Amino acid sequence: MLRNLLGRSLNFTYRRGLQTADREVTDIPDKLFSKVQIEVRGHDKAVLLSYTNFIKNACSLLNIETSSVRHLRYSKWIQPLLRAKFARKKYKLHYEIRTEKKQIDLYHLTGSTSSTFLEYAQRNIPEGVAMRVDYTEICPLSEPVQKALTQ
């Protein structure tokens, strides 16, 4: 009885102990992106080079149009510290951490293609690398603007 109630409320059909969801066709149009910008950051240049080559190869296999890899200016974190807790000022050490940045643009993607590709790229991201993604979506004009243009 409980199985029948759950099956009806969740729109599932049970056959031989397996559940299959009822398929519904939706008329929601897929989003279109003119540009998807991927920026990767990390401390190791070799790892970033390897990962950007991986992204370029994946895009070429999937026939996704890309730009060349742009090398952005690195950001530095500098911290001068004393060698010991009670050392004199002249015994300072200089710590510096550089964060390298690289950027790739992907052009003319649909929403499903971009989400699938980004999921694949993020699953294979190496340790110590951060990714930032910016979308430029193509939207239709609003109705008042369309009416003004047609008049």
CNS distance restraints for C-alpha pairs under 8 A (distance, minus, plus):
assign (resid   1 and name CA) (resid   5 and name CA) 6.39 0.50 0.50
assign (resid   2 and name CA) (resid   6 and name CA) 6.13 0.50 0.50
assign (resid   3 and name CA) (resid   7 and name CA) 5.94 0.50 0.50
assign (resid   4 and name CA) (resid   8 and name CA) 6.17 0.50 0.50
assign (resid   5 and name CA) (resid   9 and name CA) 6.17 0.50 0.50
assign (resid   6 and name CA) (resid  10 and name CA) 6.02 0.50 0.50
assign (resid   6 and name CA) (resid  12 and name CA) 8.00 0.50 0.50
assign (resid   7 and name CA) (resid  11 and name CA) 5.88 0.50 0.50
assign (resid   7 and name CA) (resid  12 and name CA) 4.94 0.50 0.50
assign (resid   7 and name CA) (resid  13 and name CA) 6.06 0.50 0.50
assign (resid   7 and name CA) (resid  14 and name CA) 7.27 0.50 0.50
assign (resid   8 and name CA) (resid  12 and name CA) 6.65 0.50 0.50
assign (resid   8 and name CA) (resid  13 and name CA) 7.97 0.50 0.50
assign (resid  11 and name CA) (resid  21 and name CA) 6.81 0.50 0.50
assign (resid  11 and name CA) (resid  22 and name CA) 6.48 0.50 0.50
assign (resid  12 and name CA) (resid  19 and name CA) 6.36 0.50 0.50
assign (resid  12 and name CA) (resid  20 and name CA) 6.01 0.50 0.50
assign (resid  12 and name CA) (resid  21 and name CA) 5.06 0.50 0.50
assign (resid  12 and name CA) (resid  22 and name CA) 6.32 0.50 0.50
assign (resid  13 and name CA) (resid  19 and name CA) 5.86 0.50 0.50
assign (resid  13 and name CA) (resid  20 and name CA) 5.89 0.50 0.50
assign (resid  13 and name CA) (resid  21 and name CA) 6.79 0.50 0.50
assign (resid  13 and name CA) (resid  22 and name CA) 7.47 0.50 0.50
assign (resid  14 and name CA) (resid  18 and name CA) 5.63 0.50 0.50
assign (resid  14 and name CA) (resid  19 and name CA) 4.78 0.50 0.50
assign (resid  14 and name CA) (resid  20 and name CA) 6.82 0.50 0.50
assign (resid  15 and name CA) (resid  19 and name CA) 6.60 0.50 0.50
assign (resid  30 and name CA) (resid 110 and name CA) 6.54 0.50 0.50
assign (resid  30 and name CA) (resid 111 and name CA) 5.86 0.50 0.50
assign (resid  30 and name CA) (resid 112 and name CA) 7.17 0.50 0.50
assign (resid  31 and name CA) (resid 110 and name CA) 5.73 0.50 0.50
assign (resid  31 and name CA) (resid 111 and name CA) 4.79 0.50 0.50
assign (resid  31 and name CA) (resid 112 and name CA) 7.90 0.50 0.50
assign (resid  31 and name CA) (resid 137 and name CA) 7.23 0.50 0.50
assign (resid  31 and name CA) (resid 138 and name CA) 7.53 0.50 0.50
assign (resid  32 and name CA) (resid 108 and name CA) 7.29 0.50 0.50
assign (resid  32 and name CA) (resid 109 and name CA) 6.06 0.50 0.50
assign (resid  32 and name CA) (resid 110 and name CA) 4.57 0.50 0.50
assign (resid  32 and name CA) (resid 111 and name CA) 5.90 0.50 0.50
assign (resid  32 and name CA) (resid 137 and name CA) 5.86 0.50 0.50
assign (resid  32 and name CA) (resid 138 and name CA) 5.50 0.50 0.50
assign (resid  32 and name CA) (resid 139 and name CA) 7.73 0.50 0.50
assign (resid  33 and name CA) (resid 107 and name CA) 7.43 0.50 0.50
assign (resid  33 and name CA) (resid 108 and name CA) 5.77 0.50 0.50
assign (resid  33 and name CA) (resid 109 and name CA) 5.19 0.50 0.50
assign (resid  33 and name CA) (resid 110 and name CA) 5.94 0.50 0.50
assign (resid  33 and name CA) (resid 111 and name CA) 6.97 0.50 0.50
assign (resid  33 and name CA) (resid 135 and name CA) 6.70 0.50 0.50
assign (resid  33 and name CA) (resid 136 and name CA) 5.54 0.50 0.50
assign (resid  33 and name CA) (resid 137 and name CA) 4.27 0.50 0.50
assign (resid  33 and name CA) (resid 138 and name CA) 5.57 0.50 0.50
assign (resid  34 and name CA) (resid 107 and name CA) 5.55 0.50 0.50
assign (resid  34 and name CA) (resid 108 and name CA) 4.63 0.50 0.50
assign (resid  34 and name CA) (resid 109 and name CA) 6.55 0.50 0.50
assign (resid  34 and name CA) (resid 136 and name CA) 5.78 0.50 0.50
assign (resid  34 and name CA) (resid 137 and name CA) 6.04 0.50 0.50
assign (resid  34 and name CA) (resid 138 and name CA) 6.24 0.50 0.50
assign (resid  35 and name CA) (resid 105 and name CA) 6.50 0.50 0.50
assign (resid  35 and name CA) (resid 106 and name CA) 5.58 0.50 0.50
assign (resid  35 and name CA) (resid 107 and name CA) 4.57 0.50 0.50
assign (resid  35 and name CA) (resid 108 and name CA) 6.15 0.50 0.50
assign (resid  35 and name CA) (resid 109 and name CA) 7.30 0.50 0.50
assign (resid  35 and name CA) (resid 135 and name CA) 6.17 0.50 0.50
assign (resid  35 and name CA) (resid 136 and name CA) 5.17 0.50 0.50
assign (resid  35 and name CA) (resid 137 and name CA) 7.37 0.50 0.50
assign (resid  36 and name CA) (resid 105 and name CA) 5.73 0.50 0.50
assign (resid  36 and name CA) (resid 106 and name CA) 5.03 0.50 0.50
assign (resid  36 and name CA) (resid 107 and name CA) 6.44 0.50 0.50
assign (resid  36 and name CA) (resid 109 and name CA) 7.79 0.50 0.50
assign (resid  36 and name CA) (resid 114 and name CA) 7.93 0.50 0.50
assign (resid  36 and name CA) (resid 133 and name CA) 6.93 0.50 0.50
assign (resid  36 and name CA) (resid 134 and name CA) 5.76 0.50 0.50
assign (resid  36 and name CA) (resid 135 and name CA) 4.65 0.50 0.50
assign (resid  36 and name CA) (resid 136 and name CA) 6.24 0.50 0.50
assign (resid  37 and name CA) (resid 103 and name CA) 7.10 0.50 0.50
assign (resid  37 and name CA) (resid 104 and name CA) 5.99 0.50 0.50
assign (resid  37 and name CA) (resid 105 and name CA) 4.51 0.50 0.50
assign (resid  37 and name CA) (resid 106 and name CA) 6.31 0.50 0.50
assign (resid  37 and name CA) (resid 133 and name CA) 5.59 0.50 0.50
assign (resid  37 and name CA) (resid 134 and name CA) 4.99 0.50 0.50
assign (resid  37 and name CA) (resid 135 and name CA) 6.37 0.50 0.50
assign (resid  38 and name CA) (resid 103 and name CA) 5.64 0.50 0.50
assign (resid  38 and name CA) (resid 104 and name CA) 5.24 0.50 0.50
assign (resid  38 and name CA) (resid 105 and name CA) 6.15 0.50 0.50
assign (resid  38 and name CA) (resid 106 and name CA) 7.85 0.50 0.50
assign (resid  38 and name CA) (resid 131 and name CA) 6.91 0.50 0.50
assign (resid  38 and name CA) (resid 132 and name CA) 5.84 0.50 0.50
assign (resid  38 and name CA) (resid 133 and name CA) 4.72 0.50 0.50
assign (resid  38 and name CA) (resid 134 and name CA) 6.66 0.50 0.50
assign (resid  39 and name CA) (resid 101 and name CA) 6.88 0.50 0.50
assign (resid  39 and name CA) (resid 102 and name CA) 5.69 0.50 0.50
assign (resid  39 and name CA) (resid 103 and name CA) 4.33 0.50 0.50
assign (resid  39 and name CA) (resid 104 and name CA) 6.49 0.50 0.50
assign (resid  39 and name CA) (resid 131 and name CA) 5.68 0.50 0.50
assign (resid  39 and name CA) (resid 132 and name CA) 5.04 0.50 0.50
assign (resid  39 and name CA) (resid 133 and name CA) 6.38 0.50 0.50
assign (resid  40 and name CA) (resid  48 and name CA) 7.37 0.50 0.50
assign (resid  40 and name CA) (resid 101 and name CA) 5.79 0.50 0.50
assign (resid  40 and name CA) (resid 102 and name CA) 5.44 0.50 0.50
assign (resid  40 and name CA) (resid 103 and name CA) 6.38 0.50 0.50
assign (resid  40 and name CA) (resid 129 and name CA) 6.61 0.50 0.50
assign (resid  40 and name CA) (resid 130 and name CA) 5.56 0.50 0.50
assign (resid  40 and name CA) (resid 131 and name CA) 4.51 0.50 0.50
assign (resid  40 and name CA) (resid 132 and name CA) 6.36 0.50 0.50
assign (resid  41 and name CA) (resid  48 and name CA) 7.45 0.50 0.50
assign (resid  41 and name CA) (resid  99 and name CA) 6.41 0.50 0.50
assign (resid  41 and name CA) (resid 100 and name CA) 5.63 0.50 0.50
assign (resid  41 and name CA) (resid 101 and name CA) 4.56 0.50 0.50
assign (resid  41 and name CA) (resid 102 and name CA) 6.60 0.50 0.50
assign (resid  41 and name CA) (resid 129 and name CA) 5.57 0.50 0.50
assign (resid  41 and name CA) (resid 130 and name CA) 5.09 0.50 0.50
assign (resid  41 and name CA) (resid 131 and name CA) 6.43 0.50 0.50
assign (resid  42 and name CA) (resid  47 and name CA) 7.89 0.50 0.50
assign (resid  42 and name CA) (resid  48 and name CA) 6.68 0.50 0.50
assign (resid  42 and name CA) (resid  99 and name CA) 5.42 0.50 0.50
assign (resid  42 and name CA) (resid 100 and name CA) 5.44 0.50 0.50
assign (resid  42 and name CA) (resid 101 and name CA) 6.76 0.50 0.50
assign (resid  42 and name CA) (resid 128 and name CA) 6.07 0.50 0.50
assign (resid  42 and name CA) (resid 129 and name CA) 4.71 0.50 0.50
assign (resid  42 and name CA) (resid 130 and name CA) 6.43 0.50 0.50
assign (resid  43 and name CA) (resid  97 and name CA) 7.59 0.50 0.50
assign (resid  43 and name CA) (resid  98 and name CA) 6.06 0.50 0.50
assign (resid  43 and name CA) (resid  99 and name CA) 4.85 0.50 0.50
assign (resid  43 and name CA) (resid 100 and name CA) 5.76 0.50 0.50
assign (resid  43 and name CA) (resid 128 and name CA) 7.44 0.50 0.50
assign (resid  43 and name CA) (resid 129 and name CA) 7.79 0.50 0.50
assign (resid  44 and name CA) (resid  48 and name CA) 6.50 0.50 0.50
assign (resid  44 and name CA) (resid 100 and name CA) 7.33 0.50 0.50
assign (resid  45 and name CA) (resid  49 and name CA) 6.11 0.50 0.50
assign (resid  45 and name CA) (resid 100 and name CA) 6.80 0.50 0.50
assign (resid  46 and name CA) (resid  50 and name CA) 6.16 0.50 0.50
assign (resid  47 and name CA) (resid  51 and name CA) 6.14 0.50 0.50
assign (resid  47 and name CA) (resid 126 and name CA) 7.54 0.50 0.50
assign (resid  48 and name CA) (resid  52 and name CA) 6.04 0.50 0.50
assign (resid  48 and name CA) (resid 102 and name CA) 7.53 0.50 0.50
assign (resid  48 and name CA) (resid 129 and name CA) 7.54 0.50 0.50
assign (resid  49 and name CA) (resid  53 and name CA) 6.18 0.50 0.50
assign (resid  50 and name CA) (resid  54 and name CA) 6.26 0.50 0.50
assign (resid  51 and name CA) (resid  55 and name CA) 6.29 0.50 0.50
assign (resid  51 and name CA) (resid 125 and name CA) 7.24 0.50 0.50
assign (resid  51 and name CA) (resid 126 and name CA) 7.45 0.50 0.50
assign (resid  52 and name CA) (resid  56 and name CA) 6.16 0.50 0.50
assign (resid  52 and name CA) (resid  69 and name CA) 7.40 0.50 0.50
assign (resid  52 and name CA) (resid 102 and name CA) 7.96 0.50 0.50
assign (resid  52 and name CA) (resid 104 and name CA) 7.99 0.50 0.50
assign (resid  53 and name CA) (resid  57 and name CA) 6.10 0.50 0.50
assign (resid  54 and name CA) (resid  58 and name CA) 6.14 0.50 0.50
assign (resid  55 and name CA) (resid  59 and name CA) 6.14 0.50 0.50
assign (resid  55 and name CA) (resid 121 and name CA) 6.95 0.50 0.50
assign (resid  56 and name CA) (resid  60 and name CA) 6.19 0.50 0.50
assign (resid  56 and name CA) (resid  66 and name CA) 7.53 0.50 0.50
assign (resid  57 and name CA) (resid  61 and name CA) 6.22 0.50 0.50
assign (resid  58 and name CA) (resid  62 and name CA) 6.26 0.50 0.50
assign (resid  59 and name CA) (resid  63 and name CA) 5.90 0.50 0.50
assign (resid  59 and name CA) (resid  64 and name CA) 4.86 0.50 0.50
assign (resid  59 and name CA) (resid  65 and name CA) 7.08 0.50 0.50
assign (resid  59 and name CA) (resid  66 and name CA) 7.22 0.50 0.50
assign (resid  60 and name CA) (resid  64 and name CA) 6.05 0.50 0.50
assign (resid  60 and name CA) (resid  65 and name CA) 7.56 0.50 0.50
assign (resid  64 and name CA) (resid 106 and name CA) 6.85 0.50 0.50
assign (resid  64 and name CA) (resid 107 and name CA) 7.17 0.50 0.50
assign (resid  64 and name CA) (resid 108 and name CA) 7.95 0.50 0.50
assign (resid  64 and name CA) (resid 109 and name CA) 7.68 0.50 0.50
assign (resid  65 and name CA) (resid 106 and name CA) 5.84 0.50 0.50
assign (resid  65 and name CA) (resid 107 and name CA) 5.41 0.50 0.50
assign (resid  65 and name CA) (resid 108 and name CA) 7.32 0.50 0.50
assign (resid  66 and name CA) (resid 104 and name CA) 7.01 0.50 0.50
assign (resid  66 and name CA) (resid 105 and name CA) 5.55 0.50 0.50
assign (resid  66 and name CA) (resid 106 and name CA) 4.53 0.50 0.50
assign (resid  66 and name CA) (resid 107 and name CA) 6.06 0.50 0.50
assign (resid  67 and name CA) (resid 104 and name CA) 6.02 0.50 0.50
assign (resid  67 and name CA) (resid 105 and name CA) 5.25 0.50 0.50
assign (resid  67 and name CA) (resid 106 and name CA) 6.66 0.50 0.50
assign (resid  68 and name CA) (resid 104 and name CA) 6.50 0.50 0.50
assign (resid  68 and name CA) (resid 105 and name CA) 7.74 0.50 0.50
assign (resid  69 and name CA) (resid 102 and name CA) 6.59 0.50 0.50
assign (resid  69 and name CA) (resid 103 and name CA) 5.72 0.50 0.50
assign (resid  69 and name CA) (resid 104 and name CA) 5.11 0.50 0.50
assign (resid  70 and name CA) (resid 102 and name CA) 5.59 0.50 0.50
assign (resid  70 and name CA) (resid 103 and name CA) 5.09 0.50 0.50
assign (resid  70 and name CA) (resid 104 and name CA) 6.51 0.50 0.50
assign (resid  71 and name CA) (resid 101 and name CA) 6.23 0.50 0.50
assign (resid  71 and name CA) (resid 102 and name CA) 4.68 0.50 0.50
assign (resid  71 and name CA) (resid 103 and name CA) 6.56 0.50 0.50
assign (resid  72 and name CA) (resid 100 and name CA) 7.50 0.50 0.50
assign (resid  72 and name CA) (resid 101 and name CA) 5.26 0.50 0.50
assign (resid  72 and name CA) (resid 102 and name CA) 5.63 0.50 0.50
assign (resid  72 and name CA) (resid 103 and name CA) 7.14 0.50 0.50
assign (resid  73 and name CA) (resid 100 and name CA) 7.22 0.50 0.50
assign (resid  73 and name CA) (resid 101 and name CA) 6.71 0.50 0.50
assign (resid  74 and name CA) (resid  98 and name CA) 6.36 0.50 0.50
assign (resid  74 and name CA) (resid  99 and name CA) 5.43 0.50 0.50
assign (resid  74 and name CA) (resid 100 and name CA) 4.67 0.50 0.50
assign (resid  74 and name CA) (resid 101 and name CA) 5.97 0.50 0.50
assign (resid  75 and name CA) (resid  98 and name CA) 5.71 0.50 0.50
assign (resid  75 and name CA) (resid  99 and name CA) 5.26 0.50 0.50
assign (resid  75 and name CA) (resid 100 and name CA) 6.91 0.50 0.50
assign (resid  76 and name CA) (resid  96 and name CA) 6.73 0.50 0.50
assign (resid  76 and name CA) (resid  97 and name CA) 5.69 0.50 0.50
assign (resid  76 and name CA) (resid  98 and name CA) 4.58 0.50 0.50
assign (resid  76 and name CA) (resid  99 and name CA) 6.44 0.50 0.50
assign (resid  77 and name CA) (resid  96 and name CA) 5.57 0.50 0.50
assign (resid  77 and name CA) (resid  97 and name CA) 5.12 0.50 0.50
assign (resid  77 and name CA) (resid  98 and name CA) 6.45 0.50 0.50
assign (resid  78 and name CA) (resid  94 and name CA) 7.23 0.50 0.50
assign (resid  78 and name CA) (resid  95 and name CA) 5.72 0.50 0.50
assign (resid  78 and name CA) (resid  96 and name CA) 4.45 0.50 0.50
assign (resid  78 and name CA) (resid  97 and name CA) 6.58 0.50 0.50
assign (resid  79 and name CA) (resid  94 and name CA) 6.09 0.50 0.50
assign (resid  79 and name CA) (resid  95 and name CA) 5.10 0.50 0.50
assign (resid  79 and name CA) (resid  96 and name CA) 6.36 0.50 0.50
assign (resid  80 and name CA) (resid  92 and name CA) 6.44 0.50 0.50
assign (resid  80 and name CA) (resid  93 and name CA) 5.66 0.50 0.50
assign (resid  80 and name CA) (resid  94 and name CA) 4.50 0.50 0.50
assign (resid  80 and name CA) (resid  95 and name CA) 6.01 0.50 0.50
assign (resid  81 and name CA) (resid  92 and name CA) 5.45 0.50 0.50
assign (resid  81 and name CA) (resid  93 and name CA) 5.27 0.50 0.50
assign (resid  81 and name CA) (resid  94 and name CA) 6.45 0.50 0.50
assign (resid  81 and name CA) (resid  95 and name CA) 7.62 0.50 0.50
assign (resid  82 and name CA) (resid  87 and name CA) 6.36 0.50 0.50
assign (resid  82 and name CA) (resid  88 and name CA) 7.56 0.50 0.50
assign (resid  82 and name CA) (resid  89 and name CA) 6.92 0.50 0.50
assign (resid  82 and name CA) (resid  91 and name CA) 5.98 0.50 0.50
assign (resid  82 and name CA) (resid  92 and name CA) 4.35 0.50 0.50
assign (resid  82 and name CA) (resid  93 and name CA) 5.93 0.50 0.50
assign (resid  83 and name CA) (resid  87 and name CA) 6.45 0.50 0.50
assign (resid  83 and name CA) (resid  91 and name CA) 5.97 0.50 0.50
assign (resid  83 and name CA) (resid  92 and name CA) 5.67 0.50 0.50
assign (resid  83 and name CA) (resid  93 and name CA) 6.09 0.50 0.50
assign (resid  87 and name CA) (resid  91 and name CA) 6.46 0.50 0.50
assign (resid 109 and name CA) (resid 113 and name CA) 6.29 0.50 0.50
assign (resid 109 and name CA) (resid 114 and name CA) 6.07 0.50 0.50
assign (resid 110 and name CA) (resid 114 and name CA) 6.13 0.50 0.50
assign (resid 111 and name CA) (resid 115 and name CA) 6.10 0.50 0.50
assign (resid 112 and name CA) (resid 116 and name CA) 6.07 0.50 0.50
assign (resid 113 and name CA) (resid 117 and name CA) 6.02 0.50 0.50
assign (resid 114 and name CA) (resid 118 and name CA) 5.93 0.50 0.50
assign (resid 115 and name CA) (resid 119 and name CA) 6.04 0.50 0.50
assign (resid 116 and name CA) (resid 120 and name CA) 6.32 0.50 0.50
assign (resid 117 and name CA) (resid 121 and name CA) 6.13 0.50 0.50
assign (resid 118 and name CA) (resid 122 and name CA) 5.90 0.50 0.50
assign (resid 119 and name CA) (resid 123 and name CA) 6.11 0.50 0.50
assign (resid 120 and name CA) (resid 124 and name CA) 6.56 0.50 0.50
assign (resid 121 and name CA) (resid 125 and name CA) 6.27 0.50 0.50
assign (resid 125 and name CA) (resid 129 and name CA) 6.81 0.50 0.50
assign (resid 141 and name CA) (resid 145 and name CA) 6.32 0.50 0.50
assign (resid 141 and name CA) (resid 146 and name CA) 6.22 0.50 0.50
assign (resid 142 and name CA) (resid 146 and name CA) 6.28 0.50 0.50
assign (resid 143 and name CA) (resid 147 and name CA) 6.14 0.50 0.50
assign (resid 144 and name CA) (resid 148 and name CA) 6.20 0.50 0.50
assign (resid 145 and name CA) (resid 149 and name CA) 6.19 0.50 0.50
assign (resid 146 and name CA) (resid 150 and name CA) 6.26 0.50 0.50
assign (resid 147 and name CA) (resid 151 and name CA) 6.33 0.50 0.50
